[in-house]
Amino acid sequence: MFSKATSMVHHWLSAHVADGDLVVDATCGNGHDTLMLAHLVGSGGHVISVDIQESAISNTGQRLKEEGVAEPGIFAPHVA
């Protein structure tokens, strides 16, 4: 039915995340899931994305910018 586990998760999320929701992407990676979540929550919702790698934060911000999606709160904790 689903070719990849991520396809199954995206299908489930699309049935449970709605316009105006607040969601968290705990590992934003390259921004694929953050982008999908941003589309689901719409302009009335919020996506908070976090990652410990600054490159993931940068990649996600760039992906959202290229797709014309307002950049959500993307955070990289300070690692000493």
All heavy atoms as an XYZ file, in Angstrom:
583
protein
N       0.816     -1.183      0.000
C       0.000      0.000      0.000
C       0.865      1.253      0.000
O       0.616      2.164     -0.761
C      -0.944     -0.037      1.199
C      -1.829      1.145      1.315
S      -3.005      0.876      2.661
C      -3.909      2.360      2.558
N       1.875      1.336      0.886
C       2.778      2.470      0.942
C       4.166      2.006      0.538
O       4.635      0.967      0.984
C       2.835      3.070      2.350
C       1.514      3.633      2.800
C       0.703      2.932      3.677
C       1.087      4.859      2.336
C      -0.514      3.448      4.090
C      -0.128      5.392      2.744
C      -0.934      4.687      3.620
N       4.824      2.800     -0.285
C       6.141      2.397     -0.760
C       7.222      2.604      0.287
O       8.221      1.912      0.294
C       6.506      3.158     -2.038
O       6.533      4.554     -1.789
N       7.028      3.556      1.185
C       8.011      3.835      2.223
C       7.288      4.164      3.517
O       6.139      4.596      3.515
C       8.900      5.017      1.829
C       9.720      4.771      0.598
C      10.787      5.803      0.296
C      10.500      7.222      0.623
N      11.541      8.149      0.193
N       7.992      3.989      4.624
C       7.399      4.323      5.923
C       7.033      5.796      5.984
O       6.000      6.157      6.569
C       8.370      3.965      7.046
N       7.842      6.659      5.376
C       7.524      8.088      5.409
C       6.217      8.377      4.689
O       5.465      9.270      5.104
C       8.649      8.943      4.801
O       8.956      8.463      3.501
C       9.884      8.923      5.661
N       5.915      7.645      3.639
C       4.644      7.835      2.939
C       3.475      7.514      3.859
O       2.457      8.212      3.857
C       4.568      6.943      1.699
O       5.562      7.287      0.778
N       3.617      6.460      4.649
C       2.571      6.069      5.584
C       2.393      7.151      6.657
O       1.264      7.534      6.980
C       2.910      4.735      6.246
C       1.836      4.243      7.197
S       2.204      2.636      7.930
C       3.624      3.013      8.922
N       3.491      7.658      7.180
C       3.426      8.694      8.211
C       2.804      9.966      7.645
O       1.943     10.587      8.277
C       4.822      8.976      8.800
C       4.799     10.193      9.709
C       5.329      7.750      9.545
N       3.196     10.369      6.437
C       2.620     11.568      5.818
C       1.116     11.388      5.597
O       0.340     12.326      5.803
C       3.326     11.885      4.505
C       4.681     12.491      4.700
N       5.351     13.120      3.684
C       5.490     12.572      5.779
C       6.514     13.556      4.139
N       6.614     13.232      5.401
N       0.709     10.194      5.210
C      -0.710      9.912      5.025
C      -1.453     10.062      6.360
O      -2.512     10.685      6.422
C      -0.886      8.499      4.457
C      -2.310      8.083      4.303
N      -3.100      8.550      3.288
C      -3.076      7.250      5.048
C      -4.308      8.023      3.409
N      -4.315      7.230      4.470
N      -0.896      9.499      7.417
C      -1.516      9.591      8.734
C      -1.589     11.045      9.190
O      -2.631     11.495      9.687
C      -0.737      8.753      9.747
C      -1.391      8.704     11.088
C      -2.335      7.815     11.501
C      -1.186      9.605     12.184
N      -2.715      8.097     12.790
C      -2.028      9.196     13.242
C      -0.365     10.705     12.373
C      -2.070      9.850     14.453
C      -0.418     11.375     13.593
C      -1.253     10.946     14.616
N      -0.487     11.779      9.028
C      -0.463     13.178      9.446
C      -1.498     14.008      8.690
O      -2.159     14.864      9.274
C       0.930     13.781      9.254
C       1.987     13.341     10.262
C       3.369     13.796      9.805
C       1.669     13.863     11.651
N      -1.633     13.760      7.400
C      -2.585     14.542      6.607
C      -4.024     14.328      7.070
O      -4.874     15.185      6.862
C      -2.439     14.226      5.120
O      -2.819     12.908      4.843
N      -4.287     13.209      7.733
C      -5.623     12.939      8.255
C      -5.830     13.517      9.654
O      -6.968     13.624     10.115
C      -5.872     11.429      8.286
N      -4.729     13.907     10.331
C      -4.836     14.342     11.719
C      -4.373     15.773     11.986
O      -4.661     16.317     13.044
C      -4.063     13.378     12.628
C      -4.690     12.025     12.686
N      -4.418     11.041     11.758
C      -5.603     11.504     13.532
C      -5.135      9.967     12.048
N      -5.865     10.222     13.117
N      -3.641     16.370     11.073
C      -3.166     17.743     11.242
C      -4.019     18.638     10.355
O      -4.217     18.348      9.178
C      -1.670     17.876     10.864
C      -1.226     19.322     10.940
C      -0.815     16.991     11.766
N      -4.522     19.711     10.952
C      -5.449     20.570     10.224
C      -4.984     22.025     10.223
O      -4.108     22.420     10.999
C      -6.834     20.476     10.858
N      -5.612     22.803      9.367
C      -5.351     24.232      9.276
C      -5.487     24.866     10.658
O      -6.448     24.595     11.381
C      -6.348     24.865      8.298
C      -6.046     26.321      8.023
O      -4.863     26.661      7.863
O      -6.997     27.114      7.967
N      -4.494     25.641     11.035
C      -4.521     26.320     12.321
C      -3.851     25.575     13.457
O      -3.716     26.115     14.554
N      -3.432     24.344     13.229
C      -2.792     23.558     14.279
C      -1.382     24.063     14.589
O      -0.757     24.765     13.797
C      -2.680     22.081     13.871
C      -3.982     21.319     14.019
O      -4.952     21.879     14.558
O      -4.022     20.158     13.567
N      -0.883     23.660     15.733
C       0.504     23.867     16.139
C       1.155     22.497     16.171
O       0.665     21.588     16.849
C       0.574     24.509     17.531
C       1.945     24.536     18.204
C       2.908     25.432     17.425
C       1.811     25.011     19.638
N       2.235     22.323     15.408
C       2.918     21.029     15.349
C       4.413     21.222     15.560
O       4.944     22.313     15.383
C       2.663     20.293     14.012
C       1.200     19.943     13.851
C       3.148     21.117     12.833
N       5.087     20.142     15.937
C       6.526     20.168     16.175
C       7.189     19.123     15.295
O       6.749     17.973     15.241
C       6.853     19.881     17.662
C       8.355     19.805     17.878
C       6.225     20.936     18.562
N       8.234     19.539     14.596
C       9.098     18.615     13.857
C      10.382     18.547     14.669
O      11.185     19.478     14.665
C       9.351     19.140     12.440
C      10.185     18.196     11.596
O      10.658     17.168     12.122
O      10.380     18.488     10.403
N      10.575     17.444     15.409
C      11.670     17.348     16.371
C      13.036     17.134     15.743
O      14.049     17.296     16.421
C      11.375     16.241     17.378
N      13.086     16.759     14.479
C      14.364     16.627     13.773
C      14.144     17.098     12.340
O      13.778     16.319     11.472
C      14.865     15.163     13.762
O      13.853     14.322     13.196
C      15.201     14.683     15.158
N      14.378     18.373     12.095
C      13.977     18.934     10.798
C      14.836     18.470      9.629
O      14.390     18.570      8.482
C      13.888     20.446     10.862
S      15.391     21.332     11.250
N      16.021     17.954      9.870
C      16.827     17.394      8.780
C      16.980     18.336      7.609
O      17.506     19.426      7.753
N      16.504     17.935      6.446
C      16.587     18.780      5.251
C      15.280     19.505      4.953
O      15.136     20.119      3.904
C      17.017     17.955      4.039
C      18.479     17.590      4.122
O      19.333     18.431      4.376
N      18.784     16.317      3.933
N      14.308     19.404      5.838
C      13.099     20.195      5.735
C      11.927     19.581      5.009
O      10.885     20.227      4.858
N      12.042     18.341      4.570
C      10.939     17.720      3.830
C       9.669     17.618      4.688
O       8.579     17.983      4.240
C      11.335     16.338      3.310
C      12.463     16.381      2.344
N      12.315     16.787      1.042
C      13.781     16.079      2.489
C      13.470     16.730      0.419
N      14.386     16.303      1.280
N       9.816     17.119      5.912
C       8.652     16.977      6.786
C       8.150     18.342      7.265
O       6.946     18.565      7.368
C       8.977     16.091      7.986
C       9.240     14.657      7.585
O       8.725     14.221      6.524
O       9.960     13.960      8.319
N       9.070     19.257      7.551
C       8.673     20.597      7.965
C       7.834     21.260      6.879
O       6.811     21.885      7.165
C       9.903     21.460      8.285
O      10.657     20.854      9.336
C       9.500     22.859      8.717
N       8.256     21.111      5.636
C       7.511     21.694      4.519
C       6.117     21.083      4.419
O       5.126     21.794      4.275
C       8.276     21.491      3.207
C       7.606     22.008      1.945
C       7.394     23.517      2.011
C       8.436     21.637      0.727
N       6.032     19.766      4.513
C       4.740     19.097      4.445
C       3.842     19.554      5.588
O       2.663     19.863      5.391
C       4.946     17.577      4.499
C       3.696     16.739      4.320
S       2.818     16.250      5.833
C       4.091     15.615      6.853
N       4.391     19.661      6.787
C       3.614     20.122      7.935
C       3.159     21.566      7.754
O       2.034     21.919      8.104
C       4.434     19.979      9.221
C       4.668     18.549      9.696
C       5.729     18.521     10.790
C       3.374     17.914     10.165
N       4.016     22.408      7.195
C       3.652     23.808      6.954
C       2.452     23.895      6.020
O       1.553     24.716      6.226
C       4.840     24.579      6.386
N       2.416     23.047      5.010
C       1.269     23.034      4.103
C      -0.001     22.563      4.830
O      -1.089     23.085      4.590
C       1.534     22.154      2.887
C       2.490     22.744      1.919
N       2.286     23.953      1.290
C       3.681     22.293      1.458
C       3.292     24.222      0.484
N       4.157     23.227      0.582
N       0.140     21.604      5.734
C      -1.022     21.086      6.453
C      -1.609     22.101      7.434
O      -2.821     22.208      7.551
C      -0.664     19.798      7.205
C      -0.369     18.570      6.355
C       0.060     17.408      7.251
C      -1.570     18.174      5.509
N      -0.752     22.840      8.143
C      -1.258     23.779      9.148
C      -1.709     25.095      8.529
O      -2.431     25.862      9.165
C      -0.248     24.042     10.283
C       0.117     22.753     10.986
C       0.976     24.784      9.799
N      -1.275     25.360      7.315
C      -1.699     26.567      6.621
C      -1.194     27.842      7.277
O      -0.396     27.820      8.215
N      -1.692     28.952      6.782
C      -1.218     30.250      7.272
C      -1.689     30.546      8.689
O      -1.125     31.400      9.367
C      -1.668     31.369      6.330
O      -3.082     31.404      6.273
N      -2.695     29.834      9.156
C      -3.194     30.053     10.510
C      -2.515     29.196     11.555
O      -2.760     29.355     12.746
N      -1.665     28.283     11.126
C      -0.999     27.380     12.066
C       0.464     27.702     12.232
O       0.981     28.660     11.657
N       1.130     26.874     13.006
C       2.548     27.079     13.291
C       3.273     25.735     13.271
O       2.751     24.741     13.771
C       2.752     27.730     14.650
C       2.130     29.070     14.757
N       2.710     30.203     14.240
C       0.956     29.457     15.295
C       1.925     31.234     14.470
N       0.845     30.809     15.107
N       4.474     25.752     12.722
C       5.360     24.594     12.771
C       6.607     25.027     13.525
O       7.237     26.023     13.162
C       5.775     24.112     11.360
C       6.737     22.934     11.464
C       4.556     23.748     10.534
N       6.928     24.302     14.564
C       8.169     24.542     15.288
C       9.096     23.388     14.942
O       8.775     22.227     15.193
C       7.937     24.604     16.808
C       6.973     25.748     17.137
C       9.267     24.766     17.550
C       6.512     25.772     18.576
N      10.221     23.719     14.325
C      11.183     22.697     13.923
C      12.457     22.863     14.727
O      12.934     23.979     14.905
C      11.515     22.825     12.433
O      10.380     22.556     11.661
N      12.978     21.749     15.191
C      14.211     21.777     15.973
C      15.188     20.752     15.429
O      14.799     19.749     14.823
C      13.955     21.504     17.476
C      13.139     22.612     18.096
C      13.278     20.177     17.679
N      16.447     21.029     15.626
C      17.497     20.082     15.259
C      18.766     20.517     15.972
O      18.950     21.707     16.226
C      17.715     20.056     13.743
C      18.278     18.728     13.278
O      19.436     18.419     13.655
O      17.577     18.002     12.580
N      19.642     19.577     16.287
C      20.897     19.942     16.944
C      21.976     20.316     15.923
O      22.993     20.864     16.294
C      21.410     18.830     17.885
C      21.701     17.543     17.120
C      20.421     18.587     19.010
C      22.447     16.507     17.948
N      21.741     20.020     14.657
C      22.720     20.329     13.620
C      22.366     21.649     12.938
O      21.267     21.803     12.403
C      22.762     19.218     12.580
C      23.192     17.894     13.146
C      23.222     16.827     12.067
O      23.390     17.112     10.898
N      23.056     15.579     12.481
N      23.305     22.581     12.966
C      23.056     23.869     12.329
C      22.825     23.717     10.824
O      22.053     24.466     10.238
C      24.192     24.828     12.623
C      24.183     25.267     14.077
C      25.098     26.433     14.339
O      25.243     27.297     13.457
O      25.650     26.474     15.441
N      23.454     22.717     10.199
C      23.249     22.506      8.762
C      21.799     22.111      8.473
O      21.239     22.496      7.447
C      24.203     21.439      8.224
O      23.998     20.195      8.871
N      21.176     21.370      9.376
C      19.772     20.992      9.202
C      18.883     22.227      9.283
O      17.934     22.374      8.501
C      19.363     19.972     10.257
N      19.194     23.114     10.199
C      18.431     24.351     10.340
C      18.544     25.168      9.061
O      17.552     25.653      8.512
C      18.944     25.168     11.542
C      18.894     24.351     12.832
C      18.185     26.482     11.668
C      17.553     23.833     13.212
N      19.754     25.295      8.568
C      20.005     26.055      7.343
C      19.311     25.420      6.143
O      18.655     26.110      5.347
C      21.511     26.155      7.100
O      21.774     26.816      5.904
N      19.439     24.108      6.002
C      18.817     23.396      4.875
C      17.298     23.533      4.891
O      16.665     23.729      3.853
C      19.192     21.913      4.895
C      20.646     21.674      4.602
O      21.347     22.533      4.085
N      21.129     20.488      4.956
N      16.711     23.434      6.076
C      15.260     23.550      6.193
C      14.808     24.962      5.845
O      13.849     25.144      5.087
C      14.803     23.163      7.608
O      15.155     21.795      7.831
C      13.305     23.337      7.778
N      15.491     25.955      6.374
C      15.153     27.332      6.054
C      15.244     27.610      4.565
O      14.376     28.268      3.984
N      16.289     27.082      3.915
C      16.462     27.278      2.471
C      15.349     26.583      1.680
O      14.807     27.143      0.734
C      17.827     26.744      2.021
C      18.145     27.004      0.572
C      18.199     28.495      0.247
O      18.629     29.305      1.050
N      17.745     28.848     -0.932
N      14.994     25.369      2.070
C      13.925     24.636      1.380
C      12.607     25.405      1.473
O      11.889     25.551      0.496
C      13.753     23.237      1.975
C      12.604     22.448      1.322
C      12.578     21.008      1.726
N      13.836     20.323      1.566
C      14.364     19.910      0.415
N      13.721     20.122     -0.702
N      15.523     19.299      0.381
N      12.292     25.899      2.661
C      11.047     26.643      2.838
C      11.048     27.937      2.023
O      10.040     28.290      1.417
C      10.820     26.944      4.315
C      10.626     25.718      5.206
C      10.578     26.129      6.660
C       9.393     24.943      4.808
N      12.195     28.597      2.001
C      12.315     29.825      1.225
C      12.111     29.544     -0.262
O      11.384     30.267     -0.948
C      13.688     30.451      1.472
C      13.889     31.790      0.831
C      15.256     32.346      1.212
C      15.475     33.701      0.585
N      16.785     34.253      0.961
N      12.737     28.480     -0.765
C      12.605     28.111     -2.183
C      11.165     27.759     -2.541
O      10.727     27.989     -3.660
C      13.518     26.925     -2.507
C      14.983     27.275     -2.511
C      15.890     26.060     -2.615
O      15.381     24.911     -2.681
O      17.119     26.248     -2.610
N      10.431     27.195     -1.592
C       9.050     26.782     -1.834
C       8.052     27.910     -1.566
O       6.853     27.724     -1.731
C       8.697     25.568     -0.971
C       9.479     24.323     -1.328
C       9.090     23.739     -2.676
O       7.916     23.875     -3.075
O       9.967     23.154     -3.331
N       8.557     29.060     -1.117
C       7.687     30.198     -0.856
C       6.823     30.046      0.373
O       5.758     30.646      0.477
N       7.295     29.250      1.324
C       6.570     29.029      2.566
C       7.225     29.883      3.643
O       8.445     29.915      3.750
C       6.621     27.538      2.978
C       5.975     27.318      4.326
C       5.969     26.682      1.911
N       6.415     30.570      4.428
C       6.960     31.369      5.518
C       7.773     30.473      6.430
O       7.353     29.368      6.762
C       5.839     32.038      6.300
N       8.944     30.926      6.812
C       9.822     30.127      7.653
C       9.231     29.975      9.049
O       8.915     30.954      9.703
C      11.186     30.797      7.735
C      12.235     29.941      8.379
C      13.615     30.519      8.225
O      13.976     30.974      7.142
O      14.337     30.512      9.233
N       9.052     28.728      9.499
C       8.542     28.528     10.859
C       9.644     28.795     11.866
O      10.769     29.130     11.499
C       8.145     27.049     10.848
C       9.134     26.441      9.933
C       9.376     27.486      8.843
N       9.330     28.607     13.137
C      10.366     28.691     14.158
C      11.270     27.491     14.025
O      10.828     26.366     14.198
N      12.501     27.708     13.650
C      13.467     26.617     13.501
C      14.575     26.889     14.498
O      15.160     27.953     14.481
C      14.051     26.542     12.082
C      12.930     26.465     11.046
C      14.985     25.354     11.949
C      13.435     26.522      9.626
N      14.833     25.923     15.362
C      15.769     26.171     16.444
C      16.872     25.118     16.490
O      16.631     23.955     16.282
C      15.036     26.157     17.793
C      13.914     27.153     17.856
C      12.609     26.748     17.683
C      14.180     28.494     18.041
C      11.575     27.661     17.737
C      13.154     29.415     18.089
C      11.842     29.009     17.932
N      18.070     25.597     16.780
C      19.196     24.700     17.038
C      19.673     25.007     18.449
O      20.103     26.120     18.711
C      20.316     24.924     16.042
N      19.578     24.043     19.353
C      20.056     24.311     20.706
C      21.558     24.561     20.704
O      22.275     24.002     19.872
C      19.733     23.027     21.476
C      19.097     22.100     20.542
C      19.050     22.717     19.187
N      21.996     25.400     21.587
C      23.424     25.665     21.722
C      24.080     24.432     22.329
O      23.668     23.946     23.380
C      23.686     26.876     22.599
C      25.126     27.114     22.845
N      25.974     27.579     21.868
C      25.887     26.905     23.931
C      27.189     27.673     22.358
N      27.162     27.265     23.613
N      25.071     23.915     21.649
C      25.782     22.744     22.131
C      27.181     23.182     22.501
O      27.919     23.721     21.675
C      25.836     21.626     21.076
C      26.611     20.429     21.615
C      24.439     21.231     20.653
N      27.561     22.992     23.775
C      28.871     23.427     24.245
C      29.942     22.443     23.873
O      29.740     21.288     23.700
C      28.839     23.638     25.746
